[in-house]
Amino acid sequence: MNQKLNVNLLAIDTATEACSVALSWQGKIYSHFERCPREHTQKILPMVEQVLMQAEVKLSQLDAIAFGQGPGSFTGVRIGVAAAQGLAFGANLPMIGVSTLAAMAQQAIDSAGANTVVAAIDARMGEIYHAIFANHHGQAVMTHTEQVISPEAVESMAAMPGVAVGTGWETYGDILCEKYPLVSQTDIALPRAYDMLKLAKQFYANGQTTTAASAQPVYLRDKVTWKKLPGRE
């Protein structure tokens, strides 16, 4: 392994219905994933404590903390960023933001060797969070920018083969299959902190870190719009 990528990282994600953490320590990975809507605040820190105890390591011994920066639900993204910031402040560690869409694309690349991944998370209100990724030497690289868009407005790419990931395909499968008829379905619905580790290690090697004070979420949608549907955060 490239020594620059042999770093010790904690990854946290609560941007969707899932709550997950993953720890890469001295070449071993410890992870926990749970689909637990509305329980992220109660679950996330105990999960962090669990993986640290399993690895018998202190937070201050790590090199950085990665976090799912979104897109996803406003409440979920905020919880994840705040939790990661609190841990990073306390341990004086840099932070690394990782796209939730990229995490799902990375899972498809690692598990199925996908060359192209079309990611779509259900954004509610008739829209999806959408992006396209390519497999670049085993790493998910964004080729079409993240955006919030209605499925009907997605540009048709009828000649493009690939694989589908995300809850957007569950909700709007009929429409998206018309846009991407050569894209195959997968059972990858939600991002996992585990898949953020590989991306975060590369970002760390490239110097793409930030301070806890400067870490920013990626919402893609104005929060005012979400206020029109109470309980949809």
N, C-alpha and C positions, 0 to 999 in steps of 0.2 A: 504493500500500500504506500502511496505517496505520503511522505512524512507530514506534509502540510495538511493532509486530510485526516491524519491520525490524531484528531483532537477529541476532547472530552466535552460533550454537549448534553444539555437538557432541552427537550422540546415540549411545548405545551400548546394544545389547541382546544378551544371551546367555541369556535365560530359557527358551528351548526348544531344539530341535535346531539351530536356526539361530543364526548368529553374524553380527551386522551392525553397521555404523557409518554415520553420515551426518553431513555437515558443511554447515551453511548459512553461507556467508561472502559478504558484500556482494552479496546477491541471487542467488548461484549455489549450487547444491547438488552436493556430491560424496559419493558413497555406494558402499558395498561390502556385498554380501550373499552368504553362503555357508551351505549346509546341511552342517554338519560336527559330528555328534554326538561328544561326548567330546573335542573338540579346541579348545574355547573358550579355555582358558588359553593355549594356544600361539598362537592366531589373533588374539585381540582387540587387543592392543597394536600388533602390526605393521599391522593394518588401520587403527588410529587414525593411526599414523605415515604410512601411505600417503595418506590423505585430506588430512592437514595439508600434506604435501609437494605434492600436486596443487594445492592452493589457495595454496601458498606463504605460509602463515600459521603463527604460533606460537600455542600453546595459550593463552598469557597474553593474547593479543589478543582472545579471545572474551568473550562476555558471561556464558555459563553452560554447564553440561554437563547434558544430559538423560540419563536412564537408564531402561531397562525394569525397572520395580519388581516385575514379576510380575503375576499368578500364572504359575507355570511350574514347572520342576523345581527342587528345593532347591539342588542344586549349580550349575545354570545361573544362577539368580537371584543366588546369593551371588557368583559370579564377576563378573557384570556390575556389581553394586553396589560390590564391592570395587575393581574396575578404575576405575570412575567416581569413587569416593571418592579413590583415590590420585591421579588426574589433577587432581581439583578441589583437593585439599590443596596439591599442588605448584604450581598456577597461581593459587591463592587465588580460586577461582571458586565461585559458588553452584551448587546442584544442583536439578534438576527431575525428580521421579518421574513416569513415565507408565505407565499400565496397558498390559500386553501385549494384553489383549482390546480395549481402546480403539484401539490402534494398528491392529489388523486391521479394526476397524469403520471407522476413518478411511480405510483403503485402499479399502474397498468404497464409501464415500461419494465419494471422489475419482475412482475408476476407473469406477464404474457409476451414480453419482448416487443410491445407495440412500437410501431414507427411513427404513427400519428395518433394523437389523442384529442378528442373533442369533449371538453369538460363543460358541464352545465349544472348549476345548482338552482333549485327552485327558489326564486326570490320573492314569491308571493305576488299578489296584485297583478297576475297575468304576465309576469316577467321572469327572466332567468339571469343569473350571473354566468357569463359565457366567455370562453377563450379556447384557443387551439394551441397544442404543443407538439413539438417534434422531438424525436429521440436523437439526441446529439451525444454520441459516445456513451450511451447509457444514462444520460441525464435529461430531464424534461426541460426544454427550452421553449419559451413562448414565441409563437410565430404570428398569432393574431391577438391583439390587445384585449385585456379584460374589459368587459363592458356589461352594463345592465340593459337588457333589451327584451322586447316581446319575442316569443318564438317565431311568430309570423314574420317578423322583420329581419330575422337571421338571413344572411346571404347564403344562397343555395350553392353547394359545392358537390354537385351530383357525381363528379368523376373522382372524388377524393376518397380513397379507402382509409380506414382507421378503426379505432375503437372508441366506445362511448363510456363516459364516467359521470356520476353525479345524479342527484335527485331530480334534476330538471328533466332527465330522460324518462324517469318514472311518471312524472306529472304530464309532460308534453311529448311523450314518445311518438305519437302519431304525426305530429307536426314536424318534429326534428328528424324523423326517419324520412320524410319527404324531402327535407333539405339536404340530408346526408344519406342517400340510399345505400352507399357502400360501406357505411360505418357499422361495425358489429357491436351488439350489446354486451355489457359485462355486468357483474354483480357488485361493482365498486360504486357505492352510493354516497359515501361520506369520507371526508379527509381523515387521515390518521397522523398523529405526531410521529409515529414510527417512520413514515415516508418523508417527513420533513427533515430528518437527520441527514440524509445523503445530500440534499440540496443545501442545507445549512452549512455542512462541512465545506462544500465548494465555495459558498459565499464567504466563509471565514478565511479560507485560503486566499481568496481574491481581495481580502481586506474590506469586504462589504458588511461591516458591522456598524452599529450605532450605540449611542449611550442610552441608558434607561430614560433619561429626561427627554431624549429626542425621538424615542420610538413612536411610530405612528401607525394607526389602523388604516385599512383600506375598505371604505364602505361602498364606494361606487354610486351610492344613491343618497340624495339629500334626506336627512333624518325627518324633516318636516313632512315629507310624503308619507313616511311610515306612521306618523301620528294619526293619520286618517283611519287606521285600523288598529284600535286598542287591542292589546293582547297578541299582536302579530310580531312583536319584536323578538 
